[in-house]
Amino acid sequence: MPKDTEKILGGPAAILLLVGVVLSVILFYFMFQFAEQENLLMVLLTAVLISIISIAIARGLVSIYKYK
């Protein structure tokens, strides 16, 4: 029996995606600010944080898909 995509992408998954997008936008903004200040360490740190958030969002979506 196939799962309904509309049910999976609603509710918690939409909230998780929204939180991830907001955090990524904020971190990208700070990354460009640090780049203008020529602070390489903070640019690399924000890039790592963006990747960690994207991995967490992907894992969250997978767990929502599996257990729903």
TORNU-361588 format. One line per field, with one value per residue (C-alpha): residue number from 1; residue in three letters; chain; x, y, z. Coordinates in Angstrom, 2 decimals, always signed. Example, Ala and Ser with C-alpha at 12.3 -4.5 7.8 and 13.67 -1.06 7.14 Angstrom:
2
num <- (1,2) $
residuo <- (ala,ser) $
cadena <- (A,A) $
c1 <- (+12.30,+13.67) $
c2 <- (-4.50,-1.06) $
c3 <- (+7.80,+7.14) $
END
This chain:
68
num <- (1,2,3,4,5,6,7,8,9,10,11,12,13,14,15,16,17,18,19,20,21,22,23,24,25,26,27,28,29,30,31,32,33,34,35,36,37,38,39,40,41,42,43,44,45,46,47,48,49,50,51,52,53,54,55,56,57,58,59,60,61,62,63,64,65,66,67,68) $
residuo <- (met,pro,lys,asp,thr,glu,lys,ile,leu,gly,gly,pro,ala,ala,ile,leu,leu,leu,val,gly,val,val,leu,ser,val,ile,leu,phe,tyr,phe,met,phe,gln,phe,ala,glu,gln,glu,asn,leu,leu,met,val,leu,leu,thr,ala,val,leu,ile,ser,ile,ile,ser,ile,ala,ile,ala,arg,gly,leu,val,ser,ile,tyr,lys,tyr,lys) $
cadena <- (A,A,A,A,A,A,A,A,A,A,A,A,A,A,A,A,A,A,A,A,A,A,A,A,A,A,A,A,A,A,A,A,A,A,A,A,A,A,A,A,A,A,A,A,A,A,A,A,A,A,A,A,A,A,A,A,A,A,A,A,A,A,A,A,A,A,A,A) $
c1 <- (+0.00,+1.74,+2.07,+0.26,+2.81,+0.44,+0.05,+3.81,+4.67,+2.10,+2.27,+5.57,+7.54,+6.48,+7.43,+10.79,+11.47,+10.46,+12.76,+15.61,+15.11,+15.02,+18.17,+19.98,+19.05,+20.29,+23.55,+24.10,+23.58,+26.18,+28.54,+28.48,+28.95,+32.01,+33.30,+33.07,+35.07,+37.59,+37.19,+37.98,+37.55,+33.99,+33.10,+34.24,+32.45,+29.15,+29.52,+29.97,+26.92,+24.83,+25.84,+25.07,+21.61,+20.92,+21.94,+19.73,+16.77,+17.29,+17.44,+14.33,+12.44,+13.51,+12.37,+9.02,+8.63,+9.51,+7.35,+4.27) $
c2 <- (+0.00,+3.24,+6.11,+9.36,+12.09,+14.89,+13.53,+13.09,+16.59,+18.26,+19.08,+18.23,+17.92,+21.38,+22.88,+21.10,+22.41,+25.94,+25.93,+24.59,+27.25,+30.06,+28.82,+28.39,+31.89,+33.39,+31.45,+32.39,+36.04,+35.80,+33.89,+36.72,+39.26,+37.39,+37.14,+40.92,+41.25,+38.77,+36.40,+33.01,+30.99,+32.21,+31.69,+28.08,+27.62,+28.92,+26.71,+23.70,+24.74,+25.04,+21.53,+20.13,+21.73,+20.36,+16.86,+17.11,+18.27,+15.40,+12.86,+14.36,+14.11,+10.51,+9.61,+11.35,+9.45,+6.08,+6.32,+7.98) $
c3 <- (+0.00,-1.11,+1.31,+0.58,-0.18,+0.76,+4.30,+4.69,+3.51,+5.77,+9.46,+11.16,+7.92,+6.77,+10.12,+10.02,+6.51,+7.51,+10.53,+8.40,+5.73,+8.30,+10.06,+6.74,+5.58,+8.84,+8.65,+5.00,+5.92,+8.68,+6.41,+3.87,+6.64,+7.88,+4.30,+3.93,+7.15,+5.73,+8.67,+7.12,+10.30,+10.87,+7.19,+7.43,+10.75,+9.39,+6.31,+8.59,+10.63,+7.47,+6.43,+9.90,+9.83,+6.34,+7.43,+10.52,+8.43,+5.97,+8.80,+10.35,+7.10,+6.64,+10.14,+9.57,+6.29,+7.84,+10.93,+9.51) $
END
